Amino acid sequence: MRSGSSIGVALLGFGRMGETHLRNLNGLARVKVVVVADPRREAAERGKAISGAEEALTDVEMAIVHPAVDAVVIVTPTDTHARLLELAAHAGKAVFSEKPIALDLAETARVVNVIDTTFAPKSPARWGRS
């Protein structure tokens, strides 16, 4: 994050949960949704209109590496989470992802290791009921 400015966010995936996360991000004072990315152009454009984002993209990887993006929110199909988490971590972005990280324990452990060995900030979010 640039000192004294807002956090630039890329929202990946604009389905039902993506819209929920987008509306929540819009309510945060120091957060600016920069990019909404979804393979469906009309969904990305709808997210852009709702958030006032600068761009609507169909390429989620381009959203991750966008220079104004500090953090990535992953709300894509489950089978894409691991790959996108890894790309975001390698790009040095803070990352939040819907659960699960991956579809099997070995892949989950591998991605957690990648995240732990990068300098990417991690979300302390905890899911489920205590």
Residue pairs with C-beta under 8 A, 6 or more apart in sequence:
1 7
1 70
2 70
6 30
6 31
6 32
7 30
7 31
7 32
7 70
7 71
7 94
8 32
8 34
8 66
8 68
8 69
8 70
8 71
9 25
9 31
9 32
9 33
9 34
9 35
9 69
9 70
9 71
9 72
9 73
10 33
10 34
10 35
10 36
10 37
10 63
10 64
10 66
10 69
10 71
10 72
10 73
10 93
11 18
11 21
11 22
11 25
11 33
11 35
11 36
11 37
11 47
11 51
11 53
11 73
11 75
12 18
12 37
12 38
12 60
12 63
12 64
12 72
12 73
12 74
12 75
12 76
12 84
13 37
13 38
13 60
13 74
13 75
13 76
13 77
14 22
14 36
14 37
14 38
14 40
14 43
14 44
14 46
14 47
14 75
15 38
15 43
15 75
17 75
17 98
18 38
18 43
18 47
18 75
19 47
19 50
21 73
21 75
22 33
22 36
22 47
22 50
22 51
23 50
25 31
25 33
25 51
25 73
26 33
26 50
26 51
26 52
33 51
33 52
33 53
34 53
34 54
34 55
34 66
34 68
34 69
35 53
35 54
35 55
35 56
35 57
35 63
35 66
35 68
35 69
36 44
36 47
36 48
36 51
36 53
36 55
36 56
36 57
36 63
37 44
37 56
37 57
37 58
37 59
37 60
37 62
37 63
38 44
38 47
38 56
38 58
38 60
39 58
39 60
40 58
41 56
41 58
44 56
44 57
44 58
45 56
47 53
47 56
48 55
48 56
54 68
55 63
55 66
57 63
60 76
60 80
60 84
61 87
63 69
63 72
64 72
64 84
64 87
64 88
64 91
64 93
65 91
69 93
70 93
70 94
71 93
71 94
71 95
71 96
71 121
72 84
72 88
72 93
72 94
72 95
72 96
73 95
73 96
73 97
74 80
74 81
74 84
74 85
74 88
74 95
74 96
74 97
74 98
75 98
76 84
76 98
78 98
78 100
78 103
79 103
81 97
81 98
81 100
81 101
81 102
82 101
82 102
82 103
82 107
82 108
82 110
82 111
84 97
85 95
85 97
85 101
85 111
85 114
85 115
86 111
86 114
86 115
88 95
88 120
89 95
89 114
89 115
89 118
89 120
90 114
90 118
90 120
91 120
92 118
92 119
92 120
93 120
94 120
94 121
94 122
94 123
95 115
95 120
95 121
95 122
95 123
96 123
96 125
97 123
99 127
100 108
101 107
101 108
101 111
101 112
102 108
102 110
102 111
115 122
